[in-house]
Amino acid sequence: MTFCTPTPVLRHSTIMNAVSSKSKLNNGYESAVQSQSTKSLSFLNTSSNFFPNLHITTCTPSSSSLFIVTASSSPSSSSSTTVAESQGIKINSIPTKPIEGQKTGTSGLRKKVKVFKQENYLANWIQALFNSLPPEDYRNGVLVLGGDGRYFNREAAQIIIKISAGNGVDKILVGKDAVMSTPAVSAVIRKRKANGGFIMSASHNPGGPEYDWGIKFNYSSGQPAPESITDQIYGNTLSISEIKLADIPDVDLTQLGITKYGNFTVEVVDPVSDYLELLENVFDFPLLRSLLARPDFRITFDAMHAVTGTYAKPIFVDKLGASSDSLSNAVPLEDFGHGHPDPNLTYAKDLVNIMYGDNAPDFGAASDGDGDRNMILGKGFFVTPSDSVAIIAANAQETIPYFQTGPKGLARSMPTSGALDRVAQKLNVPFYEVPTGWKFFGNLMDAGKLSICGEESFGTGSDHIREKDGIWAVLAWLSIIAYRNKEKAVGEKLVSVSDVVTEHWATYGRNVFSRYDYEECEAEGANKLIDHLREIASSSKTGDNYGNYVLQLADDYTYTDPVDGSVVSKQGVRFIFTDGSRIIYRLSGTGSAGATIRIYIEQFEPDVSKHSLDAQVALKPLIDLALSLSKLKEFTGREKPTVIT
């Protein structure tokens, strides 16, 4: 007996385009995309580019919504081979060849969309991942799949689902419309005790047919895969010869519910509910509601047409009572409204103009493409990410129920300013400095050594999950403001964002900090610049004079993990001076084109009378030294940075 009707034989060319015409856009999302003049979603049309010579069957749902795929069809040529049949599922072996350039950076594999659309490009990487994991880490297990809603995610989701089934995964939990923020994926992995999860995102990089796409894998704790695994993935991409693909139809990801193909299950889940439940257990939601209900307090949240638009209304409006007009750019779009979803002073210009304009709200915040970064602003006041994590840590115990017994430990990435170090010292808790990359925090969290951490690149988070978390940071700041003002009567002067920051500086001193980004530099010149700096650092010695600064240490940062003893090197060239000032140089691994050079400049200022100085003014001598030392213009031809933080 069969419940399926065979469709005509499809003769197409690549796994990359394995999306059937049954895939549908959610109507609201589709109209929003069209309203923003997003380019045609031509990949939803399967008039070309499927699998060569495969006989595909489609299934009609029974009354119990159980879908069954017959295994009677077989390939009509040697281009693919049936390698397994199990409970009605046919697994085909698709021949492939290694593809160069699939080494992951600090946050997965990121390239232009057109690269991922090359034949088998994504499929090779996904199969190489399964080849790198111990079978017990995924076979008969559960994986989570989500993404930031950018262009190519829907198509990629179908490829990932089919290869997962082909490799023996028992169940995939997918966010509705293939959408789920990076923090939410981590939360779902942990709550559902999944074996791991895929995150489809290029984070804060632009989206659309001509721009960026990315993929990464998180382990069962919800943290990004360690370098020991990503290195194996890369090694396997260099020797891969086959892709194991389940012969099943595309899954309708627009509707919540369960679909079964033999012994393989796909559950389309609400991307918000598990994450929101976790946040309600972390924060004092009644306290937050009391702040947002005040007639004399206003907020604005800019979702930058990215994934947090899916979360903003359920959390800020429906749960916490903020007005709907407090949300801006809250409709997720596949190209982020032709914007660059990076919450900083350059790319979140809409928010900056509001917060520095007349009649500005009391509090402003933005999040990035996949929802793991944040920017915090007060009226005419920018909170640096380095200060932000330090202030959250200093206030967490009294303002956030999750930390009622105090933090276990604090940590920051190496380039982040030393503001957090001073808080750890005062709280008398362990402190850790790690390389850039959230995976380095995860080991410390799993070992019970770390509670709150952050990066100067607008990433802040805690051990409630194993990723940085943009909305968590926003709620942490609102918790501090709410706690400071809970006894204030309406009309009484409220403690503001700037008040909180300046009070913190008065207590701990100010770590004046700035970052200069030079994006999409020619790789050759960028590498020569770093080599030049490494030579200077290796030949320098304590006591050397650099203008008015005396050298304490110069090196190329190496980190030894205190949990597992693993060592990573070449994490940034550092020049640390006897007065505590620092200059750090790094090549970023988060972009998809060229090389991004980042220069970090920091100086500690204990004098309260100088705390109000603009960072660019206070740091000018150190900035001039950093540019001169690097010979940046000589190596790159760049006159000015792309972004100044």
Secondary structure as the mmCIF struct_conf table of DSSP 4:
data_model
#
loop_
_struct_conf.conf_type_id
_struct_conf.id
_struct_conf.beg_label_comp_id
_struct_conf.beg_label_asym_id
_struct_conf.beg_label_seq_id
_struct_conf.end_label_comp_id
_struct_conf.end_label_asym_id
_struct_conf.end_label_seq_id
STRN STRN1 CYS A 4 PRO A 6
HELX_LH_PP_P HELX_LH_PP_P1 THR A 7 VAL A 9
STRN STRN2 LEU A 10 LEU A 10
HELX_RH_3T_P HELX_RH_3T_P1 ILE A 15 ASN A 17
TURN_TY1_P TURN_TY1_P1 SER A 21 LYS A 22
HELX_RH_AL_P HELX_RH_AL_P1 ASN A 27 SER A 35
TURN_TY1_P TURN_TY1_P2 GLN A 36 SER A 37
HELX_LH_PP_P HELX_LH_PP_P2 THR A 38 SER A 40
HELX_RH_3T_P HELX_RH_3T_P2 SER A 42 LEU A 44
BEND BEND1 SER A 47 SER A 48
BEND BEND2 PHE A 50 PHE A 50
TURN_TY1_P TURN_TY1_P3 PRO A 52 ASN A 53
STRN STRN3 LEU A 54 LEU A 54
STRN STRN4 THR A 57 CYS A 59
TURN_TY1_P TURN_TY1_P4 SER A 63 SER A 64
BEND BEND3 SER A 76 SER A 77
TURN_TY1_P TURN_TY1_P5 SER A 78 SER A 79
BEND BEND4 SER A 80 SER A 80
STRN STRN5 THR A 81 SER A 86
TURN_TY1_P TURN_TY1_P6 GLN A 87 GLY A 88
STRN STRN6 ILE A 89 PRO A 95
BEND BEND5 GLU A 100 GLU A 100
STRN STRN7 GLY A 105 GLY A 105
TURN_TY1_P TURN_TY1_P7 THR A 106 SER A 107
STRN STRN8 GLY A 108 GLY A 108
STRN STRN9 LEU A 109 LYS A 112
HELX_RH_AL_P HELX_RH_AL_P2 VAL A 113 PHE A 116
TURN_TY1_P TURN_TY1_P8 LYS A 117 LYS A 117
BEND BEND6 GLN A 118 GLN A 118
TURN_TY1_P TURN_TY1_P9 GLU A 119 ASN A 120
HELX_RH_AL_P HELX_RH_AL_P3 TYR A 121 SER A 132
BEND BEND7 LEU A 133 LEU A 133
HELX_RH_3T_P HELX_RH_3T_P3 PRO A 135 ASP A 137
TURN_TY1_P TURN_TY1_P10 TYR A 138 ASN A 140
STRN STRN10 VAL A 142 GLY A 147
TURN_TY1_P TURN_TY1_P11 TYR A 151 PHE A 152
HELX_RH_AL_P HELX_RH_AL_P4 ASN A 153 GLY A 166
TURN_TY1_P TURN_TY1_P12 ASN A 167 GLY A 168
STRN STRN11 LYS A 171 GLY A 175
HELX_RH_3T_P HELX_RH_3T_P4 LYS A 176 ALA A 178
HELX_RH_AL_P HELX_RH_AL_P5 THR A 182 LYS A 191
TURN_TY1_P TURN_TY1_P13 ARG A 192 LYS A 193
BEND BEND8 ASN A 195 ASN A 195
STRN STRN12 GLY A 196 MET A 200
TURN_TY1_P TURN_TY1_P14 SER A 203 HIS A 204
BEND BEND9 ASN A 205 ASN A 205
BEND BEND10 GLY A 208 GLY A 208
TURN_TY1_P TURN_TY1_P15 PRO A 209 GLU A 210
BEND BEND11 TYR A 211 TYR A 211
STRN STRN13 ASP A 212 TYR A 219
TURN_TY1_P TURN_TY1_P16 SER A 220 SER A 221
BEND BEND12 GLY A 222 GLN A 223
STRN STRN14 PRO A 224 PRO A 224
HELX_LH_PP_P HELX_LH_PP_P3 ALA A 225 PRO A 226
HELX_RH_AL_P HELX_RH_AL_P6 GLU A 227 THR A 237
TURN_TY1_P TURN_TY1_P17 LEU A 238 SER A 239
STRN STRN15 GLU A 242 ALA A 246
HELX_LH_PP_P HELX_LH_PP_P4 PRO A 249 VAL A 251
TURN_TY1_P TURN_TY1_P18 LEU A 253 THR A 254
BEND BEND13 GLN A 255 GLN A 255
STRN STRN16 GLY A 257 TYR A 261
TURN_TY1_P TURN_TY1_P19 GLY A 262 ASN A 263
STRN STRN17 PHE A 264 VAL A 269
TURN_TY1_P TURN_TY1_P20 PRO A 271 VAL A 272
HELX_RH_AL_P HELX_RH_AL_P7 SER A 273 VAL A 282
BEND BEND14 PHE A 283 PHE A 283
HELX_RH_AL_P HELX_RH_AL_P8 PHE A 285 LEU A 292
TURN_TY1_P TURN_TY1_P21 ALA A 293 ALA A 293
TURN_TY1_P TURN_TY1_P22 PRO A 295 ASP A 296
STRN STRN18 ILE A 299 ASP A 302
TURN_TY1_P TURN_TY1_P23 MET A 304 HIS A 305
BEND BEND15 ALA A 306 ALA A 306
TURN_TY1_P TURN_TY1_P24 VAL A 307 THR A 308
HELX_RH_AL_P HELX_RH_AL_P9 GLY A 309 ALA A 312
HELX_RH_PI_P HELX_RH_PI_P1 LYS A 313 LYS A 319
TURN_TY1_P TURN_TY1_P25 LEU A 320 LEU A 320
HELX_RH_3T_P HELX_RH_3T_P5 SER A 324 SER A 326
STRN STRN19 LEU A 327 SER A 328
BEND BEND16 ASN A 329 ASN A 329
BEND BEND17 VAL A 331 VAL A 331
TURN_TY1_P TURN_TY1_P26 GLU A 334 ASP A 335
HELX_RH_3T_P HELX_RH_3T_P6 PHE A 336 HIS A 338
BEND BEND18 GLY A 339 GLY A 339
BEND BEND19 ASN A 344 ASN A 344
TURN_TY1_P TURN_TY1_P27 LEU A 345 TYR A 347
HELX_RH_AL_P HELX_RH_AL_P10 LYS A 349 MET A 355
TURN_TY1_P TURN_TY1_P28 TYR A 356 TYR A 356
BEND BEND20 GLY A 357 GLY A 357
TURN_TY1_P TURN_TY1_P29 ASP A 358 ASN A 359
BEND BEND21 ASP A 362 ASP A 362
STRN STRN20 PHE A 363 SER A 367
TURN_TY1_P TURN_TY1_P30 GLY A 369 ASP A 370
BEND BEND22 GLY A 371 GLY A 371
STRN STRN21 ARG A 373 ARG A 373
STRN STRN22 ASN A 374 GLY A 378
TURN_TY1_P TURN_TY1_P31 LYS A 379 GLY A 380
STRN STRN23 PHE A 381 VAL A 383
HELX_RH_AL_P HELX_RH_AL_P11 PRO A 385 THR A 399
HELX_RH_3T_P HELX_RH_3T_P7 PRO A 401 PHE A 403
TURN_TY1_P TURN_TY1_P32 GLN A 404 THR A 405
BEND BEND23 LYS A 408 LYS A 408
STRN STRN24 LEU A 410 SER A 413
TURN_TY1_P TURN_TY1_P33 MET A 414 PRO A 415
BEND BEND24 THR A 416 THR A 416
TURN_TY1_P TURN_TY1_P34 GLY A 418 GLY A 418
HELX_RH_AL_P HELX_RH_AL_P12 ALA A 419 LEU A 427
TURN_TY1_P TURN_TY1_P35 ASN A 428 ASN A 428
STRN STRN25 PHE A 431 VAL A 434
BEND BEND25 THR A 436 GLY A 437
TURN_TY1_P TURN_TY1_P36 TRP A 438 TRP A 438
HELX_RH_AL_P HELX_RH_AL_P13 LYS A 439 ASP A 446
TURN_TY1_P TURN_TY1_P37 ALA A 447 GLY A 448
BEND BEND26 SER A 451 SER A 451
STRN STRN26 ILE A 452 GLU A 455
TURN_TY1_P TURN_TY1_P38 GLU A 456 PHE A 458
STRN STRN27 GLY A 459 SER A 462
TURN_TY1_P TURN_TY1_P39 ASP A 463 HIS A 464
BEND BEND27 ILE A 465 GLU A 467
HELX_RH_AL_P HELX_RH_AL_P14 GLY A 470 ARG A 484
TURN_TY1_P TURN_TY1_P40 ASN A 485 GLU A 487
HELX_LH_PP_P HELX_LH_PP_P5 LYS A 488 ALA A 489
TURN_TY1_P TURN_TY1_P41 VAL A 490 GLY A 491
BEND BEND28 GLU A 492 GLU A 492
HELX_LH_PP_P HELX_LH_PP_P6 LYS A 493 VAL A 495
HELX_RH_AL_P HELX_RH_AL_P15 VAL A 497 TYR A 508
STRN STRN28 ARG A 510 CYS A 521
HELX_RH_AL_P HELX_RH_AL_P16 ALA A 523 SER A 539
TURN_TY1_P TURN_TY1_P42 THR A 542 GLY A 543
STRN STRN29 ASN A 545 TYR A 546
TURN_TY1_P TURN_TY1_P43 GLY A 547 ASN A 548
STRN STRN30 TYR A 549 ASP A 556
STRN STRN31 TYR A 559 THR A 560
TURN_TY1_P TURN_TY1_P44 PRO A 562 ASP A 564
STRN STRN32 VAL A 567 VAL A 568
STRN STRN33 VAL A 573 PHE A 577
TURN_TY1_P TURN_TY1_P45 THR A 578 ASP A 579
BEND BEND29 GLY A 580 GLY A 580
STRN STRN34 ARG A 582 SER A 588
BEND BEND30 GLY A 589 THR A 590
BEND BEND31 SER A 592 GLY A 594
STRN STRN35 ALA A 595 GLU A 605
HELX_RH_3T_P HELX_RH_3T_P8 VAL A 608 LYS A 610
TURN_TY1_P TURN_TY1_P46 HIS A 611 SER A 612
BEND BEND32 LEU A 613 LEU A 613
HELX_RH_AL_P HELX_RH_AL_P17 ALA A 615 ALA A 618
TURN_TY1_P TURN_TY1_P47 LEU A 619 LEU A 619
HELX_RH_AL_P HELX_RH_AL_P18 LYS A 620 SER A 630
TURN_TY1_P TURN_TY1_P48 LYS A 631 LYS A 631
HELX_RH_AL_P HELX_RH_AL_P19 LEU A 632 THR A 636
BEND BEND33 GLU A 639 LYS A 640
BEND BEND34 THR A 642 THR A 642
STRN STRN36 VAL A 643 ILE A 644
#
